[in-house]
Amino acid sequence: MTNFVARLREALSRPLPGLDAQLRMAPSPRLGWDPLKFPDGASAGAALLLVYPTFADVTAGKSLEDTWHIALTVRGSGLRNHTGQVSLPGGRVEEGETLEAAALREATEEIGVDPAAVEILGRLTPLHIPVSGFLLHPVVGCTSMRPAFQRAEWEVARIIEAPVSLLADPAILKRELRTRAVKGQSIDVDVPYFDIDGEKVWGATAMVLAEFCAILTS
């Protein structure tokens, strides 16, 4: 499809950067989370990290390698967890589903991606999300052209099309202190995030993107 996809497929076939890369974008302290242990009883979740080209950019003078994007979503106000946060399309793995099938189903339901158009390239490292109790499995896929996105309005407030090249820009890496109340005490949490299209991409999504960035530069 292009050298970019071939490099990405090959990188995903090698040992992954894993926790070391994820921790670069992890809140600190990350309350209720042991990075070295997956808790018993965590629900399996799958998310699709979809990369796709926008060839219209080539006519604007950009090289083909600079046209690749990632589809992110801003979670709708009607959802139970992580309302208003930026995430990858994803959700619970149903009984009998593979991780890949679940990731594709969720992407179809949330943003209208045609699963038949997606080539699965591999998986990134699983990540425990304490707030929702999920063990998230990021699945990486690609399409040969930009999907005709259609968002599920109750579930997705907006779709963000983030250029892959943007993730390498140090200017979008930022951090802030947030105060959390824990057992009657206030604790300051250092929260790194990607500043993308006016949104703060933090938490599990930022940690998945951090590993994705690491394999692109390995």
N, C-alpha and C positions, 0 to 999 in steps of 0.2 A: 504493500500500500504506500509506503514511503520508508526512507531510512529511519525516521522517528519511530514508527511502529515496530520495525524490526529490532531496533535498539531496546525499545521498551519490553518487547516479548523476551528478548535474550536476558535482560536484566532481571525480569521476574522469574526466570528459570534458575537463577543463581541463588545462593543463600542471601536472605534479606537483611537489611540493616536492623530491622526489628526495634526493640525497646530503646536502644541508644538514640535512634533517629526520632522516635515518638516523643521521648522526653524533652527534646529541644523545644517543643511547643506545649508542654504540660504545665498547667497551673501548679504553683508551689506555695504552701503545701497543697497537694491534691487530696482533699479530705475524703476519708472512707475508702481509700484505694491503696492496695498493695501492688506495685508494678510487677512483682515477681510471682504473684499468685492469682489464678483464676478461681473465684469462689464456686463451691458446689451449688448446683441448682440455678446457675445463671441461664437465662433464656438465650437461645441462639438467634442472632440477628444477622442480616446481610445487607450490604449497601453496594451500589454500583458507582464506581469512579469511572465515568464515561468520558473518553477523549474523542474529539471529532474535529474535522477541519472546517474552516470557513473560507472557502476559496475566493470569496469576494475581496478578501484582504490582499490577495496577490495583485489584483488590478490596482490597488492603492500603493503599490511599491514594496510590499512586504514579501519576504522570501517564503517559500512553501513551508519551511520548518517553523516559521513564526505564526502560522495560521491555526495551530492546534489549541483547542479550548477544553475546559472541564465544566460540566453542568453541575451547579450547586443550587440548592433551594433555600428560601427563607420559610421556616415552618409557620403554618397558619395558626391563628388564635384559637381554633377549635380543638387543637390537639392536647393530649393529656400531659406530655412532657416536652421540655425544651422549646416552648412556644416562643416564636420570634427569632430563634437562633438559626444560624446557617448550618446546613447539613448536606450530606449526600443523599440522594433518593435511596430509601431503604426501610426495612422493618423486620418484623418477626418471620422466622423461617417456619413454614407450616409443616405439619407431619407428612413425611414422605417426600419432601422437597430437597433438592440439592441446594447448596449455597448459591450456586450460579443461577438456578431457576428462580430462587426467591429474590435475588437482586434484580433480575430482569423483570419479574412480575411487579415488584415495587416501583421500578422506574417507569414501567408502562402505566401503572395506576396513577402515579404522582405527576409525571411530566409528559406522558404520551409517547415514550420511546417505543419504536417497533422492535420487539425482541429478535425477530428474524434478521434484522439489519445489523445486529451487534455481534462482533467477533470477540469472544472471551480470550484475554491474553494471560491471565493468571490471577493470583491473589496476593494481597499484602498481609502483614502480621495481624492476627486477631487482637482486639482491644476491649478490655472490660470497661463498661460505663456504669458507675455506681448508682447514679440517680435513677436510671430506668431499669437497672438489673440485667442489662443485655451484655452478652459477649458478642461484640460486633466483628463480622468477618468482611473486610473490604474486598470486593471483586473488581478487577480492572478489565474494562472492555473498550472497544473502539468501533466507530462506524466510518464508512468511507466518505460520508457527507454529513452536513449539519442536519440533525433530526428536525422534523416539523413539530416542535414542542407544543404540547397542550397541557396546561397545568390543571390539576384538580383544585378548584378554587377554595374548598373548605380546608384542604390539607396543606396547600402551598400558596403563600402570600405572593411570592415572586420567584422567578428563575434568574439566576446569575450565570452569565457565560464568561468564565474567567480564563484569560489567555494563559496557557501553560508557561510561556516565557515570563509572565508577570511574577510567578512564584519565585523566580531567581533574583528578583529586584530587592535589595536590602531595604529600600525605602518603604516597603509595605509591611516590614516586620516591626511591630510595636508592642508595647506592654503597658499595663496599668495596674494599680492596686485596687482591690475590691475588698470590702469588709464583710465577713461572714459571721453570723451568730452561731456559736457552737456551745451547747450546754451552758447557756447563760453568759458566755464570754464572747467578746468580739475578737476575731482573728483576721489579720490582714493577709490576703492571698495575692501573690504576684501572678498576673494573668497575661501571658504572651498571646498575641493574635496577629493574623494577617488582615491588613486593611485593604479590602477588595470591594470596589464599586460602592463605597459608602457604608459597607457593613463590616462588623468585627467578627472575623472567622476564628473562633477559639475552641477550647475544649477538645473533644474527641475528633471533630472534623479537622481542626488544625493539626492534631497529632497524626492523623492519617495522611494529610497533605505533606507533612514534614517527612514521613517515610517515602512518599512518592517522589518528593524532590531529591531525597538522598539517592534513590536508585537511578535517577536521571543523571546524576553527576558522578556516579561510581565508575 
